[in-house]
Amino acid sequence: MIRSILLTTLIMASGNLFSQKLKTVSYQDGSQKLNGLITSNAGKKLPGVLVLPAWKGIDEEAKTAALELEKQGYIAFIADIYGEGKIPADNDAAAKSAGYYKQNYKEYQKRISLALEQLKKNGAISDKTAVIGYCFGGSGALESARGNLPVAGVVSIHGGLSKDQSRKNEKLSAKILVENPADDKSVTPDDYNNLIKEMNEGDADWQIITYAHSKHTFTNPESPDYNAVMAKRAWNHTLMFLKEILK
């Protein structure tokens, strides 16, 4: 009982912290209203990082990442990919929504591009921006590179690695870091090998780090897949990469 009360208190405190430090920024894709979140250092001239959340939309992992990035001297903006009134209610709805944007990748790239514009409008230095993403957002990070969006680099964290093989491999100008859990059943050997082929044919500056004994959502403390040791390493690798390309 006491443990339950303490956990509830911690969750409420965490929610209050987010509400104090992350501000809602509303923007548009045509008639669709989008509601992203920006860190409290918005307006300063600093390097910027766009955070692409997992398949259920803006979640605690994305918020935590944004706040931690702020501590490191970045303006962070969490993108709203689905839009107001279209946030998935459960895993089935999330799979359907994420699947739509994976299939209609140009629409996904457009939503990412609109979020990047908001990041830059809020002070991020234009040529010092990057994209990081979790799960579905990790797929989006790779789509940012494939779409040649104006970013210095991208980080895909337990993201989907595949793309439709009918799509040609193009030049990839953004530096790419892929953080791949070794036991992710959603990534096949063909997905992995095809991505390497794509990055090599695109003449990309790329790196894949594979995390042992880690399942799909290994960085998310709320997931049964959470691996605290490997999650910490992955975050440190993310920070090292961002420091190299943005500072």
Summary of the structure (lengths in Angstrom):
residues: 247
radius of gyration: 17.2
end to end distance: 47.4
largest distance: 57.1
contacts: 849
relative contact order: 0.12
helix: 43%
strand: 23%
